[in-house]
Every structure is written in C-alpha cells, then in structure tokens.
Amino acid sequence: MPEQPIRLLVLDVDGVLTDGALLFDDEGQCHRRFHIRDGLAIAMWRATGRRAAILTSKRSRSIQARAAMLGIDWIEEGQDDKLPGLERILAAAGVPASHTAYMGDDLLDLVVMRRVGYPIAVADAAPEVAEAARFVTTRPGGNAAVREAVEHLLKQEGAWEAALAAIGANRGRG
C-alpha cells in the first residue's frame, strides 16, 4: 500500500501504454497500438479527482493524440533523461513526488522510479525495473497493465467503488 495517497499517475508510453512494438508503414510512418482498457482506467483515475501525465523519451503525434483523447493533464516527451521532465510535471501539478506513482518498463525509467513515492513496473519490465518497483503488474505493457495498476492503486486507497460510480459502472447493481 502506498505510504502517501497517490494523486498523480505518470506513465511511460512504449512498453507501458503500448506493447513496445513500433510498426512502420511503407511511407515510413510509425504506428502504435493502445489498449482501450487502459483508456477507461485513466478516465476512472481522473474521475476520482486524481491527475495523470505522460513522460516519454519519444516524440510523436500519436502520443499527443492519445493523451488528448484521454484528457491527460501533462505530457513531457523527447528526452532520454526523464528526470527533468518529471520535475516539470511535479511543479505544474503542484504534487510532491511522494504522492506520485510512475509506471515504467525499461532502464530509462529507473531514475524516475527512484524519485517517486510509488514506482510501478509492467510484468515484462527489465529485471532492474521490476526490482525497483513497489508493485509489478501481472499483465505486460500494452495489454491493460495500466488498468491493472490503476485498479490496484484505487483499491488500496478505498476509492475503487467511487471510480466505478463515477463512470456509471454501478448502475443496476444491488
């Protein structure tokens, strides 16, 4: 269980929100595949008053489009050294690192995972990343691992039922 309530969820993209595969078409355009359940989980997270951000070393219109679709509050892209991007997100959000979770999968994520209060790794993360995590999903990146992490965090804080209610999932129950 997180020692501090988690108010900000920061996500890597490739290997977390996607399976890490980059598909290129004949025109050289790169395509990513995002899981719909991760999108719903982010909506549930935000519906309970929490904030979300993306922190990725890549820069892509597909990432920007997905972030906009999900109502992601902040996006930092295009730097291999992710720590300055994290610091900008924390400052903009006004949330301390101790109240922040970060979800990663590979070695570039380690510096950020060591800075936040609740580091999370996907099931297929690099061994060093899994070792640095306080929670490791059972699902691999791009396959609803974010959904699993969000559910874990909300249940740990007793907010899962509120999240279900916020999206109307409790209608007809009871």
N, C-alpha and C positions, 0 to 999 in steps of 0.2 A: 504494500500500500504506500502511496506517496506520503512523505512526511509533511509536505505542504500541499494545500489544494492547488491543482493544476488548472490554470486559467488560460494558458496559451499553448497550443499544439503547433510545433514547427515540423514540417515534413520535407524530406528529400523527395526527389521525383523518380529518377531512373533507378530501379531496383526496389522502390518503396511503393509509389503510386503506379508504377509500371513494373513489368517483369524484367526490366533492364535491357530488353532487346530493342535495337534500333533498326527499323525497317526502312530501306531506301527504295524509292521507285525509279523508273528508268530516266526520269528527269533530275534525279539526284535529291529529291525532296525526302526529308526524314519524317517518319510517322511513328507515333507512339500509341499504345493501347492502354486505356484506363478502365478500371473496373467500376461498374455502376454502383456496387455496394459501398465502395469507398466514398463515393459522392454523397450517398444518403447518410453515411456515418458523419461526414463533415457537416452536413446540414443539421443533424441531430446535435452535434457538438455545439454548433453556433446557436441553435435554438435554445440552449440552456444558458446562454449569456457568455459563453467562452469564445475565444478568438482563435483564428488559425492563420498560419503563414507557410509559405514555401521558401525553402533555401536550397538552391541547386547550383552546381558548378556549370551547368549547361545554360544556354540562352536559346529560346525557341518560341515561335508564335503559338505552337500547340500548347506549350506550358502556360503561356499567358492566357490563351483562350479557355483552357480548363480551369485555371484559377479564377477567371472572371465568372465562368459558369457556376462555380461553387461558392462564390462570394468570399473568396479568400481575402483576408484583410491586408496582408503584406506579401510581397514577393521580392526576393533577392536572388538574382541569377548571374551566372557568368564568371564566377571566381572560384578557383581551386581552393584558396584559403577561405573557408566558410566562416571563421570566427568574426571577422569584421562585419559580415552580413548579419550574423546573429545579433551582434551588439546593436546594429542599426534597428533591427526588428524589435529587440527588447526596449530600446529607447522610444521608438514610435508607439509601441503598445503600452508603455508605462508599466510593464510587468517585470518583476525581478526574475533572474534565471532560476531561482529556487522554486518558482511557481510555473515553470515551463517544462514541457516534455518535448523531446526531439526524437524523431523516428528516422533511423538510417540503416544502411546495409553494407557500406564499404569503408575502406580505410580513410578516405577524405572526411568521413563523418565523425571520426574519433575525437577530434579536438572540440567539436560542438557537444558531443555526448558527454564529455568530461566537464563541460561548463554548466549544463542544465541540471535541474533538480531531479528529473525523471527521464533517463535515457531508455529508448525502446529500440529493439532490433527486430527485423523480419526473420522468419525461420531460416531462410537461405543466406543470411548475412555472413560476411567474412568472420572467421573464428574470433579475431580480436574485437570485432564489433559486438558480437554476441556476448563475449566475456565482459565488455564494458557496460552492457545493458542491465537495467533492473527488471525488465520484462522482455521476453522474447516470444513473438507470436508463434503459433503453430502453422500459420499459413505463410507461404512465400510472398515476396513482393509482387505487386500487380494482380494478386489473387485474393483480394478482400482482406489483406493484412491490416490495412488502416482501419477497416471496420472492426476487426478483432481488437485492435489496440484501443480504439475509442470506446467500445463496449467495456473493455477491461477498466479503463480509467473512470468512466461514468458509474459503473457498478461499485468500484472501490470507494467512490465519494458519495454513494447513495443517490445518484442523480439519473439512473437508468430509466426509472418509471416516468420521471419528468420529461426525459428526452422522448420516450415513446408517446407520451401525451402531446408533446409539442408538435409532433409530426402526424398526429391523429391515429397512431397505431393502436391505441387503447379503445377505440370506438367499437362498440358491440361486445366488449368483454364484460364479464361479471355476472 
